[in-house]
Amino acid sequence: MTPPPDEGTMTPGELGRLRWRCRRGMRELDVLLMRYMERDWPQAGAAERAAFAALLEWQDPEIHALLTDRLAPDSEALASVLECLRRAD
């Protein structure tokens, strides 16, 4: 596994790879994850960024279960990411 992304230390290539990992088998997840990258990633702290990067390692059904509250997040940072993903605005 790659080390968690840190504030300001990601190269454009690393950021591009992270965006690529947002592309999923479920179109709904593509939309939510890319919206997070555009809207929430720039101001997210290191812990939240690391939780988002770790979330991208999960399988689509597990991410969907987290988003629909059928699976509980294992950290506050992940809970914060999920809250951002669920936000409709």
Backbone bond lengths (Angstrom), bond angles and torsions (degrees), N, CA, C in turn:
res aa  C-N    CA-C-N  psi(-1)  N-CA   C-N-CA  omega(-1)  CA-C   N-CA-C  phi
1 M - - - 1.452 - - 1.517 108.54 -
2 T 1.318 115.86 145.08 1.452 121.05 179.62 1.520 110.01 -78.83
3 P 1.332 117.38 152.76 1.462 119.21 177.87 1.518 110.23 -64.77
4 P 1.331 116.98 152.85 1.461 119.70 -178.87 1.520 111.69 -62.97
5 P 1.324 117.19 142.83 1.458 119.77 179.04 1.515 111.01 -66.73
6 D 1.294 115.94 139.59 1.458 121.96 -179.17 1.519 109.07 -110.14
7 E 1.307 114.76 151.82 1.462 122.06 178.44 1.526 110.22 -53.14
8 G 1.291 118.01 119.19 1.451 121.53 172.06 1.511 116.70 77.54
9 T 1.330 120.32 -0.73 1.455 119.93 -178.51 1.520 112.97 -103.18
10 M 1.319 117.98 0.04 1.454 120.68 -179.52 1.520 110.29 -81.86
11 T 1.315 115.60 133.17 1.456 120.31 174.33 1.524 108.44 -79.41
12 P 1.314 117.90 163.67 1.464 119.61 176.15 1.536 112.04 -57.01
13 G 1.326 117.02 -35.25 1.465 120.49 178.07 1.523 112.22 -65.26
14 E 1.331 116.34 -41.90 1.466 120.19 178.31 1.526 110.86 -65.81
15 L 1.312 116.27 -40.38 1.459 120.36 177.71 1.529 110.21 -63.98
16 G 1.322 116.72 -39.70 1.462 120.95 176.89 1.520 112.10 -62.88
17 R 1.336 116.64 -40.51 1.470 120.49 177.29 1.522 111.03 -65.08
18 L 1.325 116.62 -38.04 1.458 120.15 177.77 1.534 109.99 -64.09
19 R 1.323 116.35 -42.61 1.468 120.27 176.80 1.526 110.53 -61.87
20 W 1.327 116.69 -39.55 1.462 120.32 179.75 1.529 110.21 -63.09
21 R 1.323 116.98 -37.60 1.460 120.83 179.74 1.525 111.78 -68.43
22 C 1.330 117.76 -16.54 1.467 121.60 176.02 1.526 111.28 -73.38
23 R 1.307 117.18 -16.67 1.463 120.95 179.28 1.527 107.80 -76.90
24 R 1.312 115.80 119.52 1.458 121.85 -172.50 1.525 110.80 -121.56
25 G 1.325 115.43 176.67 1.452 121.45 175.90 1.514 112.66 -76.68
26 M 1.313 116.55 -20.95 1.469 121.60 178.89 1.529 108.48 -103.46
27 R 1.306 116.21 119.57 1.464 121.31 -178.57 1.524 111.64 -56.65
28 E 1.324 116.70 -36.94 1.465 120.66 -179.69 1.526 110.82 -60.85
29 L 1.333 116.39 -40.15 1.462 119.68 178.17 1.527 111.01 -69.19
30 D 1.346 117.51 -38.44 1.468 120.60 175.77 1.524 110.15 -52.25
31 V 1.321 115.10 -49.34 1.469 120.92 -176.54 1.529 110.33 -62.92
32 L 1.316 117.37 -48.45 1.467 120.97 -177.58 1.528 111.59 -64.19
33 L 1.320 116.97 -45.73 1.460 120.50 -176.41 1.527 111.70 -68.52
34 M 1.329 116.81 -40.59 1.466 119.03 178.46 1.532 111.02 -69.27
35 R 1.327 116.87 -35.02 1.466 119.66 176.62 1.531 109.43 -62.97
36 Y 1.334 117.14 -40.05 1.461 119.98 177.21 1.531 109.97 -60.63
37 M 1.338 116.59 -45.18 1.470 120.04 -179.04 1.526 111.22 -59.48
38 E 1.314 116.48 -41.00 1.462 120.38 -177.95 1.521 112.73 -76.02
39 R 1.321 116.39 -41.80 1.459 121.01 -170.20 1.527 113.25 -94.12
40 D 1.327 118.00 -41.35 1.468 120.57 -169.29 1.532 114.85 -109.47
41 W 1.319 117.61 -28.80 1.470 120.83 -176.90 1.535 112.86 -56.80
42 P 1.335 119.53 -45.66 1.469 119.00 -175.05 1.528 114.66 -56.24
43 Q 1.334 118.40 -34.84 1.462 119.72 -178.50 1.530 113.12 -103.14
44 A 1.321 118.33 2.61 1.468 121.29 -179.79 1.530 110.40 -69.95
45 G 1.322 114.95 145.53 1.453 120.63 176.38 1.523 111.15 -79.07
46 A 1.316 116.28 174.15 1.464 121.68 -176.27 1.527 112.36 -60.80
47 A 1.335 117.99 -41.01 1.463 120.80 -178.82 1.522 110.96 -66.04
48 E 1.330 116.73 -41.67 1.461 120.47 179.48 1.524 110.75 -68.24
49 R 1.328 117.28 -39.28 1.466 120.53 177.28 1.524 111.00 -63.37
50 A 1.316 116.10 -41.70 1.462 119.80 178.48 1.522 110.60 -64.59
51 A 1.339 117.12 -39.12 1.466 120.83 178.57 1.523 110.57 -65.68
52 F 1.330 117.36 -39.70 1.467 120.50 178.26 1.524 110.36 -64.72
53 A 1.321 117.10 -45.35 1.466 120.64 179.01 1.529 110.42 -61.54
54 A 1.329 117.04 -40.00 1.466 120.64 177.93 1.529 110.68 -66.65
55 L 1.337 117.02 -37.77 1.456 121.09 178.33 1.527 111.16 -59.12
56 L 1.326 116.67 -35.65 1.461 120.33 -179.30 1.528 112.65 -67.44
57 E 1.319 117.35 -13.53 1.467 121.60 175.94 1.528 111.23 -80.04
58 W 1.321 117.78 -17.70 1.458 122.53 -177.36 1.522 109.87 -75.00
59 Q 1.305 116.22 158.11 1.458 122.87 175.16 1.531 109.07 -76.91
60 D 1.334 116.26 153.60 1.463 121.34 -178.59 1.529 113.66 -53.30
61 P 1.348 119.40 -46.52 1.470 118.27 -179.88 1.531 113.42 -61.06
62 E 1.339 116.76 -32.97 1.460 120.08 178.40 1.526 110.80 -70.55
63 I 1.333 116.80 -41.50 1.465 120.04 177.84 1.524 109.35 -63.01
64 H 1.320 116.24 -43.40 1.468 120.35 178.39 1.528 110.41 -60.61
65 A 1.325 117.53 -41.73 1.470 121.47 178.63 1.530 110.95 -63.20
66 L 1.318 117.35 -39.12 1.464 120.53 176.49 1.528 110.70 -63.66
67 L 1.317 116.73 -42.99 1.464 121.18 -177.52 1.522 112.48 -69.64
68 T 1.322 117.49 -25.88 1.468 121.28 -179.37 1.524 112.15 -102.35
69 D 1.323 116.52 14.06 1.470 123.51 176.84 1.527 113.76 62.29
70 R 1.315 117.69 23.05 1.466 119.78 173.44 1.525 110.50 -88.20
71 L 1.319 116.61 -10.89 1.454 123.43 177.30 1.522 106.46 -136.10
72 A 1.323 116.51 135.37 1.469 120.68 -177.50 1.530 110.54 -89.40
73 P 1.335 117.31 139.79 1.466 120.15 176.03 1.521 110.42 -66.50
74 D 1.334 115.94 149.68 1.459 120.14 -176.85 1.525 113.73 -97.18
75 S 1.334 116.94 5.31 1.469 119.35 177.93 1.529 109.48 -155.61
76 E 1.318 114.62 160.81 1.469 120.29 177.07 1.524 110.53 -65.92
77 A 1.328 116.86 -37.00 1.462 120.07 -179.88 1.531 110.36 -63.73
78 L 1.328 116.95 -42.74 1.460 120.38 178.13 1.532 110.37 -65.76
79 A 1.318 117.33 -39.58 1.466 120.75 177.05 1.531 110.22 -60.38
80 S 1.319 117.15 -38.91 1.464 121.27 178.28 1.526 110.92 -65.54
81 V 1.323 117.08 -41.98 1.464 120.93 177.84 1.530 109.67 -62.20
82 L 1.315 116.54 -45.40 1.472 120.56 -179.44 1.524 110.80 -62.09
83 E 1.312 116.86 -38.97 1.472 120.86 177.62 1.526 109.99 -61.43
84 C 1.319 116.75 -43.09 1.465 120.85 178.05 1.530 110.74 -64.41
85 L 1.324 116.51 -40.84 1.465 120.32 -179.83 1.521 111.69 -64.02
86 R 1.319 117.11 -35.17 1.469 121.72 -178.70 1.529 112.60 -77.25
87 R 1.313 117.17 -22.59 1.465 121.53 -177.18 1.523 109.58 -63.37
88 A 1.304 117.29 128.71 1.470 122.07 -172.63 1.530 114.06 -84.89
89 D 1.319 117.86 -20.68 1.479 117.78 -173.87 1.490 113.96 -74.86
